[in-house]
Amino acid sequence: MAVYTSDVHNFHKALAKSNVLFPAAKAEIMEALGDKEIQIGFDEFVPAASLVERMIPESYENAAAFYNAFVAAAMAALKKEIHY
């Protein structure tokens, strides 16, 4: 079974193309992403803003804080999906 590993890269590209600068609020980031879709699996695409929406903090002082929250939200979603 192959594992798709470019989802974070695709998300980062969408974020960069949206000209997001930090500090930023979650709502500002979602607005900047607009309706951009990113590939998260071999045949699966989702709105980039939906990945930000599930993140818990409402604002991010810098990119490191943002990506820490991004990874935490992704892990929480994975745990829920596999019933961990």
PyMOL Python script that loads the backbone (N, CA, C, O; Angstrom):
from pymol import cmd

cmd.read_pdbstr("""\
ATOM      1  N   MET A   1       0.844  -1.179   0.000  1.00  0.00           N
ATOM      2  CA  MET A   1       0.000   0.000   0.000  1.00  0.00           C
ATOM      3  C   MET A   1       0.893   1.247   0.000  1.00  0.00           C
ATOM      4  O   MET A   1       1.797   1.371   0.826  1.00  0.00           O
ATOM      5  N   ALA A   2       0.637   2.141  -0.908  1.00  0.00           N
ATOM      6  CA  ALA A   2       1.395   3.390  -0.989  1.00  0.00           C
ATOM      7  C   ALA A   2       0.783   4.429  -0.064  1.00  0.00           C
ATOM      8  O   ALA A   2      -0.431   4.462   0.138  1.00  0.00           O
ATOM      9  N   VAL A   3       1.629   5.268   0.490  1.00  0.00           N
ATOM     10  CA  VAL A   3       1.183   6.329   1.387  1.00  0.00           C
ATOM     11  C   VAL A   3       1.476   7.671   0.735  1.00  0.00           C
ATOM     12  O   VAL A   3       2.600   7.919   0.297  1.00  0.00           O
ATOM     13  N   TYR A   4       0.472   8.536   0.668  1.00  0.00           N
ATOM     14  CA  TYR A   4       0.646   9.857   0.084  1.00  0.00           C
ATOM     15  C   TYR A   4       1.288  10.764   1.131  1.00  0.00           C
ATOM     16  O   TYR A   4       0.754  10.907   2.231  1.00  0.00           O
ATOM     17  N   THR A   5       2.403  11.365   0.810  1.00  0.00           N
ATOM     18  CA  THR A   5       3.146  12.137   1.807  1.00  0.00           C
ATOM     19  C   THR A   5       3.335  13.611   1.450  1.00  0.00           C
ATOM     20  O   THR A   5       4.083  14.314   2.130  1.00  0.00           O
ATOM     21  N   SER A   6       2.680  14.083   0.412  1.00  0.00           N
ATOM     22  CA  SER A   6       2.895  15.465  -0.027  1.00  0.00           C
ATOM     23  C   SER A   6       1.816  16.430   0.441  1.00  0.00           C
ATOM     24  O   SER A   6       1.794  17.579  -0.001  1.00  0.00           O
ATOM     25  N   ASP A   7       0.928  15.997   1.317  1.00  0.00           N
ATOM     26  CA  ASP A   7      -0.168  16.865   1.729  1.00  0.00           C
ATOM     27  C   ASP A   7       0.314  18.144   2.421  1.00  0.00           C
ATOM     28  O   ASP A   7      -0.217  19.223   2.154  1.00  0.00           O
ATOM     29  N   VAL A   8       1.305  18.038   3.298  1.00  0.00           N
ATOM     30  CA  VAL A   8       1.811  19.233   3.988  1.00  0.00           C
ATOM     31  C   VAL A   8       2.504  20.161   2.992  1.00  0.00           C
ATOM     32  O   VAL A   8       2.362  21.381   3.074  1.00  0.00           O
ATOM     33  N   HIS A   9       3.244  19.591   2.062  1.00  0.00           N
ATOM     34  CA  HIS A   9       3.888  20.395   1.020  1.00  0.00           C
ATOM     35  C   HIS A   9       2.838  21.146   0.195  1.00  0.00           C
ATOM     36  O   HIS A   9       2.990  22.337  -0.078  1.00  0.00           O
ATOM     37  N   ASN A  10       1.782  20.445  -0.194  1.00  0.00           N
ATOM     38  CA  ASN A  10       0.718  21.072  -0.983  1.00  0.00           C
ATOM     39  C   ASN A  10       0.027  22.175  -0.194  1.00  0.00           C
ATOM     40  O   ASN A  10      -0.313  23.223  -0.745  1.00  0.00           O
ATOM     41  N   PHE A  11      -0.180  21.937   1.098  1.00  0.00           N
ATOM     42  CA  PHE A  11      -0.798  22.957   1.936  1.00  0.00           C
ATOM     43  C   PHE A  11       0.118  24.180   2.041  1.00  0.00           C
ATOM     44  O   PHE A  11      -0.345  25.316   1.933  1.00  0.00           O
ATOM     45  N   HIS A  12       1.405  23.950   2.249  1.00  0.00           N
ATOM     46  CA  HIS A  12       2.358  25.051   2.360  1.00  0.00           C
ATOM     47  C   HIS A  12       2.374  25.895   1.079  1.00  0.00           C
ATOM     48  O   HIS A  12       2.435  27.123   1.148  1.00  0.00           O
ATOM     49  N   LYS A  13       2.320  25.243  -0.081  1.00  0.00           N
ATOM     50  CA  LYS A  13       2.282  25.971  -1.348  1.00  0.00           C
ATOM     51  C   LYS A  13       1.032  26.835  -1.435  1.00  0.00           C
ATOM     52  O   LYS A  13       1.112  27.983  -1.874  1.00  0.00           O
ATOM     53  N   ALA A  14      -0.116  26.313  -1.030  1.00  0.00           N
ATOM     54  CA  ALA A  14      -1.360  27.090  -1.061  1.00  0.00           C
ATOM     55  C   ALA A  14      -1.272  28.285  -0.120  1.00  0.00           C
ATOM     56  O   ALA A  14      -1.735  29.377  -0.449  1.00  0.00           O
ATOM     57  N   LEU A  15      -0.680  28.076   1.046  1.00  0.00           N
ATOM     58  CA  LEU A  15      -0.527  29.154   2.018  1.00  0.00           C
ATOM     59  C   LEU A  15       0.401  30.234   1.466  1.00  0.00           C
ATOM     60  O   LEU A  15       0.116  31.424   1.606  1.00  0.00           O
ATOM     61  N   ALA A  16       1.500  29.833   0.845  1.00  0.00           N
ATOM     62  CA  ALA A  16       2.448  30.794   0.276  1.00  0.00           C
ATOM     63  C   ALA A  16       1.807  31.589  -0.860  1.00  0.00           C
ATOM     64  O   ALA A  16       2.002  32.800  -0.957  1.00  0.00           O
ATOM     65  N   LYS A  17       1.049  30.916  -1.714  1.00  0.00           N
ATOM     66  CA  LYS A  17       0.377  31.600  -2.826  1.00  0.00           C
ATOM     67  C   LYS A  17      -0.696  32.562  -2.340  1.00  0.00           C
ATOM     68  O   LYS A  17      -1.093  33.471  -3.070  1.00  0.00           O
ATOM     69  N   SER A  18      -1.164  32.371  -1.119  1.00  0.00           N
ATOM     70  CA  SER A  18      -2.200  33.232  -0.548  1.00  0.00           C
ATOM     71  C   SER A  18      -1.606  34.447   0.153  1.00  0.00           C
ATOM     72  O   SER A  18      -2.334  35.290   0.675  1.00  0.00           O
ATOM     73  N   ASN A  19      -0.278  34.531   0.161  1.00  0.00           N
ATOM     74  CA  ASN A  19       0.427  35.675   0.769  1.00  0.00           C
ATOM     75  C   ASN A  19       0.084  35.883   2.240  1.00  0.00           C
ATOM     76  O   ASN A  19      -0.080  37.017   2.690  1.00  0.00           O
ATOM     77  N   VAL A  20      -0.025  34.795   2.981  1.00  0.00           N
ATOM     78  CA  VAL A  20      -0.300  34.881   4.415  1.00  0.00           C
ATOM     79  C   VAL A  20       0.971  35.324   5.135  1.00  0.00           C
ATOM     80  O   VAL A  20       2.040  34.743   4.946  1.00  0.00           O
ATOM     81  N   LEU A  21       0.843  36.348   5.950  1.00  0.00           N
ATOM     82  CA  LEU A  21       1.945  36.838   6.773  1.00  0.00           C
ATOM     83  C   LEU A  21       1.558  36.720   8.239  1.00  0.00           C
ATOM     84  O   LEU A  21       0.386  36.858   8.591  1.00  0.00           O
ATOM     85  N   PHE A  22       2.527  36.470   9.077  1.00  0.00           N
ATOM     86  CA  PHE A  22       2.281  36.323  10.514  1.00  0.00           C
ATOM     87  C   PHE A  22       2.800  37.541  11.250  1.00  0.00           C
ATOM     88  O   PHE A  22       3.782  38.147  10.821  1.00  0.00           O
ATOM     89  N   PRO A  23       2.163  37.911  12.346  1.00  0.00           N
ATOM     90  CA  PRO A  23       1.060  37.240  13.036  1.00  0.00           C
ATOM     91  C   PRO A  23      -0.235  37.333  12.215  1.00  0.00           C
ATOM     92  O   PRO A  23      -0.448  38.274  11.450  1.00  0.00           O
ATOM     93  N   ALA A  24      -1.086  36.321  12.405  1.00  0.00           N
ATOM     94  CA  ALA A  24      -2.349  36.258  11.671  1.00  0.00           C
ATOM     95  C   ALA A  24      -3.391  35.504  12.486  1.00  0.00           C
ATOM     96  O   ALA A  24      -3.071  34.597  13.255  1.00  0.00           O
ATOM     97  N   ALA A  25      -4.625  35.896  12.299  1.00  0.00           N
ATOM     98  CA  ALA A  25      -5.753  35.204  12.931  1.00  0.00           C
ATOM     99  C   ALA A  25      -6.213  34.073  12.020  1.00  0.00           C
ATOM    100  O   ALA A  25      -6.033  34.126  10.803  1.00  0.00           O
ATOM    101  N   LYS A  26      -6.804  33.058  12.620  1.00  0.00           N
ATOM    102  CA  LYS A  26      -7.298  31.916  11.857  1.00  0.00           C
ATOM    103  C   LYS A  26      -8.284  32.375  10.784  1.00  0.00           C
ATOM    104  O   LYS A  26      -8.230  31.888   9.654  1.00  0.00           O
ATOM    105  N   ALA A  27      -9.168  33.289  11.112  1.00  0.00           N
ATOM    106  CA  ALA A  27     -10.155  33.782  10.146  1.00  0.00           C
ATOM    107  C   ALA A  27      -9.475  34.472   8.966  1.00  0.00           C
ATOM    108  O   ALA A  27      -9.920  34.323   7.828  1.00  0.00           O
ATOM    109  N   GLU A  28      -8.411  35.221   9.220  1.00  0.00           N
ATOM    110  CA  GLU A  28      -7.671  35.896   8.147  1.00  0.00           C
ATOM    111  C   GLU A  28      -7.018  34.875   7.215  1.00  0.00           C
ATOM    112  O   GLU A  28      -7.020  35.047   5.996  1.00  0.00           O
ATOM    113  N   ILE A  29      -6.468  33.831   7.788  1.00  0.00           N
ATOM    114  CA  ILE A  29      -5.802  32.797   6.992  1.00  0.00           C
ATOM    115  C   ILE A  29      -6.824  32.064   6.131  1.00  0.00           C
ATOM    116  O   ILE A  29      -6.579  31.810   4.952  1.00  0.00           O
ATOM    117  N   MET A  30      -7.965  31.727   6.718  1.00  0.00           N
ATOM    118  CA  MET A  30      -9.011  31.042   5.959  1.00  0.00           C
ATOM    119  C   MET A  30      -9.519  31.918   4.812  1.00  0.00           C
ATOM    120  O   MET A  30      -9.761  31.430   3.708  1.00  0.00           O
ATOM    121  N   GLU A  31      -9.676  33.203   5.082  1.00  0.00           N
ATOM    122  CA  GLU A  31     -10.121  34.129   4.041  1.00  0.00           C
ATOM    123  C   GLU A  31      -9.083  34.223   2.916  1.00  0.00           C
ATOM    124  O   GLU A  31      -9.437  34.229   1.738  1.00  0.00           O
ATOM    125  N   ALA A  32      -7.810  34.295   3.287  1.00  0.00           N
ATOM    126  CA  ALA A  32      -6.743  34.382   2.285  1.00  0.00           C
ATOM    127  C   ALA A  32      -6.690  33.115   1.423  1.00  0.00           C
ATOM    128  O   ALA A  32      -6.435  33.200   0.222  1.00  0.00           O
ATOM    129  N   LEU A  33      -6.924  31.963   2.013  1.00  0.00           N
ATOM    130  CA  LEU A  33      -6.907  30.704   1.271  1.00  0.00           C
ATOM    131  C   LEU A  33      -8.086  30.605   0.311  1.00  0.00           C
ATOM    132  O   LEU A  33      -8.000  29.960  -0.734  1.00  0.00           O
ATOM    133  N   GLY A  34      -9.182  31.251   0.679  1.00  0.00           N
ATOM    134  CA  GLY A  34     -10.358  31.249  -0.185  1.00  0.00           C
ATOM    135  C   GLY A  34     -10.830  29.846  -0.507  1.00  0.00           C
ATOM    136  O   GLY A  34     -10.976  29.009   0.384  1.00  0.00           O
ATOM    137  N   ASP A  35     -11.067  29.595  -1.781  1.00  0.00           N
ATOM    138  CA  ASP A  35     -11.582  28.284  -2.194  1.00  0.00           C
ATOM    139  C   ASP A  35     -10.498  27.381  -2.781  1.00  0.00           C
ATOM    140  O   ASP A  35     -10.804  26.418  -3.484  1.00  0.00           O
ATOM    141  N   LYS A  36      -9.228  27.690  -2.493  1.00  0.00           N
ATOM    142  CA  LYS A  36      -8.134  26.845  -2.981  1.00  0.00           C
ATOM    143  C   LYS A  36      -8.293  25.414  -2.446  1.00  0.00           C
ATOM    144  O   LYS A  36      -8.540  25.207  -1.258  1.00  0.00           O
ATOM    145  N   GLU A  37      -8.150  24.455  -3.328  1.00  0.00           N
ATOM    146  CA  GLU A  37      -8.191  23.054  -2.920  1.00  0.00           C
ATOM    147  C   GLU A  37      -6.789  22.483  -3.007  1.00  0.00           C
ATOM    148  O   GLU A  37      -6.006  22.845  -3.886  1.00  0.00           O
ATOM    149  N   ILE A  38      -6.485  21.585  -2.080  1.00  0.00           N
ATOM    150  CA  ILE A  38      -5.175  20.938  -2.109  1.00  0.00           C
ATOM    151  C   ILE A  38      -5.359  19.427  -2.145  1.00  0.00           C
ATOM    152  O   ILE A  38      -6.362  18.885  -1.683  1.00  0.00           O
ATOM    153  N   GLN A  39      -4.369  18.781  -2.701  1.00  0.00           N
ATOM    154  CA  GLN A  39      -4.372  17.326  -2.775  1.00  0.00           C
ATOM    155  C   GLN A  39      -3.832  16.776  -1.461  1.00  0.00           C
ATOM    156  O   GLN A  39      -2.736  17.133  -1.028  1.00  0.00           O
ATOM    157  N   ILE A  40      -4.620  15.895  -0.829  1.00  0.00           N
ATOM    158  CA  ILE A  40      -4.194  15.287   0.435  1.00  0.00           C
ATOM    159  C   ILE A  40      -4.056  13.773   0.328  1.00  0.00           C
ATOM    160  O   ILE A  40      -3.669  13.103   1.286  1.00  0.00           O
ATOM    161  N   GLY A  41      -4.371  13.252  -0.829  1.00  0.00           N
ATOM    162  CA  GLY A  41      -4.257  11.820  -1.092  1.00  0.00           C
ATOM    163  C   GLY A  41      -4.107  11.630  -2.590  1.00  0.00           C
ATOM    164  O   GLY A  41      -4.217  12.589  -3.354  1.00  0.00           O
ATOM    165  N   PHE A  42      -3.859  10.416  -3.009  1.00  0.00           N
ATOM    166  CA  PHE A  42      -3.652  10.170  -4.435  1.00  0.00           C
ATOM    167  C   PHE A  42      -4.842  10.625  -5.266  1.00  0.00           C
ATOM    168  O   PHE A  42      -4.666  11.125  -6.377  1.00  0.00           O
ATOM    169  N   ASP A  43      -6.042  10.458  -4.744  1.00  0.00           N
ATOM    170  CA  ASP A  43      -7.257  10.860  -5.456  1.00  0.00           C
ATOM    171  C   ASP A  43      -8.165  11.703  -4.573  1.00  0.00           C
ATOM    172  O   ASP A  43      -9.380  11.716  -4.772  1.00  0.00           O
ATOM    173  N   GLU A  44      -7.597  12.401  -3.607  1.00  0.00           N
ATOM    174  CA  GLU A  44      -8.420  13.143  -2.647  1.00  0.00           C
ATOM    175  C   GLU A  44      -7.959  14.596  -2.545  1.00  0.00           C
ATOM    176  O   GLU A  44      -6.781  14.884  -2.330  1.00  0.00           O
ATOM    177  N   PHE A  45      -8.922  15.497  -2.706  1.00  0.00           N
ATOM    178  CA  PHE A  45      -8.682  16.928  -2.613  1.00  0.00           C
ATOM    179  C   PHE A  45      -9.652  17.521  -1.596  1.00  0.00           C
ATOM    180  O   PHE A  45     -10.798  17.082  -1.498  1.00  0.00           O
ATOM    181  N   VAL A  46      -9.194  18.514  -0.844  1.00  0.00           N
ATOM    182  CA  VAL A  46     -10.051  19.204   0.124  1.00  0.00           C
ATOM    183  C   VAL A  46      -9.766  20.704   0.053  1.00  0.00           C
ATOM    184  O   VAL A  46      -8.690  21.115  -0.381  1.00  0.00           O
ATOM    185  N   PRO A  47     -10.740  21.526   0.485  1.00  0.00           N
ATOM    186  CA  PRO A  47     -10.459  22.959   0.579  1.00  0.00           C
ATOM    187  C   PRO A  47      -9.372  23.195   1.632  1.00  0.00           C
ATOM    188  O   PRO A  47      -9.457  22.678   2.746  1.00  0.00           O
ATOM    189  N   ALA A  48      -8.366  23.969   1.276  1.00  0.00           N
ATOM    190  CA  ALA A  48      -7.276  24.245   2.212  1.00  0.00           C
ATOM    191  C   ALA A  48      -7.807  24.887   3.494  1.00  0.00           C
ATOM    192  O   ALA A  48      -7.314  24.597   4.584  1.00  0.00           O
ATOM    193  N   ALA A  49      -8.804  25.750   3.366  1.00  0.00           N
ATOM    194  CA  ALA A  49      -9.355  26.431   4.544  1.00  0.00           C
ATOM    195  C   ALA A  49      -9.957  25.441   5.538  1.00  0.00           C
ATOM    196  O   ALA A  49      -9.995  25.722   6.736  1.00  0.00           O
ATOM    197  N   SER A  50     -10.431  24.284   5.061  1.00  0.00           N
ATOM    198  CA  SER A  50     -11.015  23.295   5.975  1.00  0.00           C
ATOM    199  C   SER A  50      -9.957  22.715   6.907  1.00  0.00           C
ATOM    200  O   SER A  50     -10.273  22.288   8.017  1.00  0.00           O
ATOM    201  N   LEU A  51      -8.712  22.697   6.463  1.00  0.00           N
ATOM    202  CA  LEU A  51      -7.633  22.198   7.317  1.00  0.00           C
ATOM    203  C   LEU A  51      -7.280  23.213   8.401  1.00  0.00           C
ATOM    204  O   LEU A  51      -6.857  22.838   9.494  1.00  0.00           O
ATOM    205  N   VAL A  52      -7.454  24.484   8.099  1.00  0.00           N
ATOM    206  CA  VAL A  52      -7.216  25.536   9.088  1.00  0.00           C
ATOM    207  C   VAL A  52      -8.387  25.595  10.064  1.00  0.00           C
ATOM    208  O   VAL A  52      -8.197  25.820  11.259  1.00  0.00           O
ATOM    209  N   GLU A  53      -9.577  25.397   9.558  1.00  0.00           N
ATOM    210  CA  GLU A  53     -10.783  25.482  10.379  1.00  0.00           C
ATOM    211  C   GLU A  53     -10.736  24.534  11.581  1.00  0.00           C
ATOM    212  O   GLU A  53     -11.234  24.876  12.654  1.00  0.00           O
ATOM    213  N   ARG A  54     -10.150  23.367  11.415  1.00  0.00           N
ATOM    214  CA  ARG A  54     -10.115  22.375  12.500  1.00  0.00           C
ATOM    215  C   ARG A  54      -9.043  22.676  13.546  1.00  0.00           C
ATOM    216  O   ARG A  54      -8.967  21.995  14.569  1.00  0.00           O
ATOM    217  N   MET A  55      -8.224  23.680  13.300  1.00  0.00           N
ATOM    218  CA  MET A  55      -7.154  24.023  14.235  1.00  0.00           C
ATOM    219  C   MET A  55      -7.728  24.773  15.432  1.00  0.00           C
ATOM    220  O   MET A  55      -8.656  25.567  15.286  1.00  0.00           O
ATOM    221  N   ILE A  56      -7.172  24.518  16.622  1.00  0.00           N
ATOM    222  CA  ILE A  56      -7.748  25.058  17.855  1.00  0.00           C
ATOM    223  C   ILE A  56      -7.406  26.528  18.102  1.00  0.00           C
ATOM    224  O   ILE A  56      -8.338  27.296  18.346  1.00  0.00           O
ATOM    225  N   PRO A  57      -6.175  26.978  18.062  1.00  0.00           N
ATOM    226  CA  PRO A  57      -5.925  28.396  18.351  1.00  0.00           C
ATOM    227  C   PRO A  57      -6.615  29.299  17.335  1.00  0.00           C
ATOM    228  O   PRO A  57      -6.801  28.924  16.178  1.00  0.00           O
ATOM    229  N   GLU A  58      -6.985  30.479  17.780  1.00  0.00           N
ATOM    230  CA  GLU A  58      -7.649  31.445  16.904  1.00  0.00           C
ATOM    231  C   GLU A  58      -6.671  32.431  16.289  1.00  0.00           C
ATOM    232  O   GLU A  58      -7.045  33.191  15.397  1.00  0.00           O
ATOM    233  N   SER A  59      -5.412  32.434  16.754  1.00  0.00           N
ATOM    234  CA  SER A  59      -4.408  33.317  16.158  1.00  0.00           C
ATOM    235  C   SER A  59      -3.026  32.686  16.318  1.00  0.00           C
ATOM    236  O   SER A  59      -2.800  31.830  17.174  1.00  0.00           O
ATOM    237  N   TYR A  60      -2.116  33.138  15.464  1.00  0.00           N
ATOM    238  CA  TYR A  60      -0.778  32.557  15.414  1.00  0.00           C
ATOM    239  C   TYR A  60       0.238  33.685  15.332  1.00  0.00           C
ATOM    240  O   TYR A  60       0.195  34.516  14.425  1.00  0.00           O
ATOM    241  N   GLU A  61       1.147  33.698  16.290  1.00  0.00           N
ATOM    242  CA  GLU A  61       2.162  34.751  16.370  1.00  0.00           C
ATOM    243  C   GLU A  61       3.180  34.647  15.238  1.00  0.00           C
ATOM    244  O   GLU A  61       3.696  35.660  14.766  1.00  0.00           O
ATOM    245  N   ASN A  62       3.465  33.419  14.805  1.00  0.00           N
ATOM    246  CA  ASN A  62       4.463  33.217  13.747  1.00  0.00           C
ATOM    247  C   ASN A  62       4.178  31.899  13.026  1.00  0.00           C
ATOM    248  O   ASN A  62       3.291  31.140  13.416  1.00  0.00           O
ATOM    249  N   ALA A  63       4.943  31.646  11.975  1.00  0.00           N
ATOM    250  CA  ALA A  63       4.726  30.439  11.178  1.00  0.00           C
ATOM    251  C   ALA A  63       4.961  29.163  11.982  1.00  0.00           C
ATOM    252  O   ALA A  63       4.270  28.166  11.775  1.00  0.00           O
ATOM    253  N   ALA A  64       5.931  29.185  12.898  1.00  0.00           N
ATOM    254  CA  ALA A  64       6.201  28.001  13.708  1.00  0.00           C
ATOM    255  C   ALA A  64       4.989  27.630  14.557  1.00  0.00           C
ATOM    256  O   ALA A  64       4.629  26.457  14.648  1.00  0.00           O
ATOM    257  N   ALA A  65       4.367  28.615  15.171  1.00  0.00           N
ATOM    258  CA  ALA A  65       3.163  28.365  15.979  1.00  0.00           C
ATOM    259  C   ALA A  65       2.035  27.828  15.097  1.00  0.00           C
ATOM    260  O   ALA A  65       1.293  26.930  15.497  1.00  0.00           O
ATOM    261  N   PHE A  66       1.919  28.384  13.904  1.00  0.00           N
ATOM    262  CA  PHE A  66       0.885  27.939  12.975  1.00  0.00           C
ATOM    263  C   PHE A  66       1.097  26.475  12.583  1.00  0.00           C
ATOM    264  O   PHE A  66       0.166  25.672  12.659  1.00  0.00           O
ATOM    265  N   TYR A  67       2.304  26.130  12.170  1.00  0.00           N
ATOM    266  CA  TYR A  67       2.555  24.759  11.729  1.00  0.00           C
ATOM    267  C   TYR A  67       2.511  23.760  12.885  1.00  0.00           C
ATOM    268  O   TYR A  67       2.153  22.602  12.671  1.00  0.00           O
ATOM    269  N   ASN A  68       2.858  24.169  14.087  1.00  0.00           N
ATOM    270  CA  ASN A  68       2.684  23.285  15.248  1.00  0.00           C
ATOM    271  C   ASN A  68       1.205  22.958  15.434  1.00  0.00           C
ATOM    272  O   ASN A  68       0.843  21.807  15.676  1.00  0.00           O
ATOM    273  N   ALA A  69       0.359  23.969  15.320  1.00  0.00           N
ATOM    274  CA  ALA A  69      -1.084  23.757  15.456  1.00  0.00           C
ATOM    275  C   ALA A  69      -1.618  22.924  14.290  1.00  0.00           C
ATOM    276  O   ALA A  69      -2.511  22.096  14.471  1.00  0.00           O
ATOM    277  N   PHE A  70      -1.073  23.144  13.104  1.00  0.00           N
ATOM    278  CA  PHE A  70      -1.493  22.388  11.920  1.00  0.00           C
ATOM    279  C   PHE A  70      -1.216  20.898  12.108  1.00  0.00           C
ATOM    280  O   PHE A  70      -2.080  20.062  11.844  1.00  0.00           O
ATOM    281  N   VAL A  71      -0.017  20.574  12.559  1.00  0.00           N
ATOM    282  CA  VAL A  71       0.357  19.176  12.777  1.00  0.00           C
ATOM    283  C   VAL A  71      -0.475  18.568  13.910  1.00  0.00           C
ATOM    284  O   VAL A  71      -0.911  17.422  13.807  1.00  0.00           O
ATOM    285  N   ALA A  72      -0.696  19.317  14.979  1.00  0.00           N
ATOM    286  CA  ALA A  72      -1.506  18.818  16.095  1.00  0.00           C
ATOM    287  C   ALA A  72      -2.926  18.501  15.632  1.00  0.00           C
ATOM    288  O   ALA A  72      -3.488  17.475  16.015  1.00  0.00           O
ATOM    289  N   ALA A  73      -3.505  19.369  14.817  1.00  0.00           N
ATOM    290  CA  ALA A  73      -4.864  19.131  14.319  1.00  0.00           C
ATOM    291  C   ALA A  73      -4.891  17.922  13.390  1.00  0.00           C
ATOM    292  O   ALA A  73      -5.841  17.139  13.420  1.00  0.00           O
ATOM    293  N   ALA A  74      -3.864  17.766  12.573  1.00  0.00           N
ATOM    294  CA  ALA A  74      -3.799  16.611  11.672  1.00  0.00           C
ATOM    295  C   ALA A  74      -3.693  15.310  12.463  1.00  0.00           C
ATOM    296  O   ALA A  74      -4.331  14.316  12.116  1.00  0.00           O
ATOM    297  N   MET A  75      -2.891  15.314  13.523  1.00  0.00           N
ATOM    298  CA  MET A  75      -2.747  14.112  14.347  1.00  0.00           C
ATOM    299  C   MET A  75      -4.046  13.787  15.076  1.00  0.00           C
ATOM    300  O   MET A  75      -4.420  12.620  15.194  1.00  0.00           O
ATOM    301  N   ALA A  76      -4.730  14.812  15.562  1.00  0.00           N
ATOM    302  CA  ALA A  76      -6.003  14.597  16.240  1.00  0.00           C
ATOM    303  C   ALA A  76      -7.029  13.990  15.258  1.00  0.00           C
ATOM    304  O   ALA A  76      -7.786  13.091  15.621  1.00  0.00           O
ATOM    305  N   ALA A  77      -7.040  14.488  14.032  1.00  0.00           N
ATOM    306  CA  ALA A  77      -7.955  13.956  13.019  1.00  0.00           C
ATOM    307  C   ALA A  77      -7.613  12.501  12.696  1.00  0.00           C
ATOM    308  O   ALA A  77      -8.509  11.670  12.550  1.00  0.00           O
ATOM    309  N   LEU A  78      -6.324  12.195  12.584  1.00  0.00           N
ATOM    310  CA  LEU A  78      -5.904  10.827  12.305  1.00  0.00           C
ATOM    311  C   LEU A  78      -6.302   9.893  13.440  1.00  0.00           C
ATOM    312  O   LEU A  78      -6.822   8.805  13.195  1.00  0.00           O
ATOM    313  N   LYS A  79      -6.063  10.310  14.673  1.00  0.00           N
ATOM    314  CA  LYS A  79      -6.452   9.479  15.822  1.00  0.00           C
ATOM    315  C   LYS A  79      -7.933   9.187  15.816  1.00  0.00           C
ATOM    316  O   LYS A  79      -8.356   8.069  16.110  1.00  0.00           O
ATOM    317  N   LYS A  80      -8.734  10.207  15.476  1.00  0.00           N
ATOM    318  CA  LYS A  80     -10.179  10.019  15.427  1.00  0.00           C
ATOM    319  C   LYS A  80     -10.547   9.031  14.313  1.00  0.00           C
ATOM    320  O   LYS A  80     -11.403   8.164  14.491  1.00  0.00           O
ATOM    321  N   GLU A  81      -9.880   9.181  13.158  1.00  0.00           N
ATOM    322  CA  GLU A  81     -10.171   8.325  12.018  1.00  0.00           C
ATOM    323  C   GLU A  81      -9.847   6.861  12.296  1.00  0.00           C
ATOM    324  O   GLU A  81     -10.576   5.975  11.850  1.00  0.00           O
ATOM    325  N   ILE A  82      -8.757   6.593  13.033  1.00  0.00           N
ATOM    326  CA  ILE A  82      -8.374   5.206  13.273  1.00  0.00           C
ATOM    327  C   ILE A  82      -8.860   4.703  14.644  1.00  0.00           C
ATOM    328  O   ILE A  82      -8.488   3.618  15.090  1.00  0.00           O
ATOM    329  N   HIS A  83      -9.702   5.524  15.300  1.00  0.00           N
ATOM    330  CA  HIS A  83     -10.278   5.152  16.605  1.00  0.00           C
ATOM    331  C   HIS A  83      -9.217   4.851  17.646  1.00  0.00           C
ATOM    332  O   HIS A  83      -9.287   3.843  18.349  1.00  0.00           O
ATOM    333  N   TYR A  84      -8.227   5.742  17.739  1.00  0.00           N
ATOM    334  CA  TYR A  84      -7.119   5.562  18.670  1.00  0.00           C
ATOM    335  C   TYR A  84      -7.427   6.230  19.988  1.00  0.00           C
ATOM    336  O   TYR A  84      -6.610   6.188  20.908  1.00  0.00           O
TER     337      TYR A  84
END
""", "prot")
cmd.dss("prot")
cmd.show_as("cartoon", "prot")
cmd.util.cbc("prot")
cmd.orient("prot")
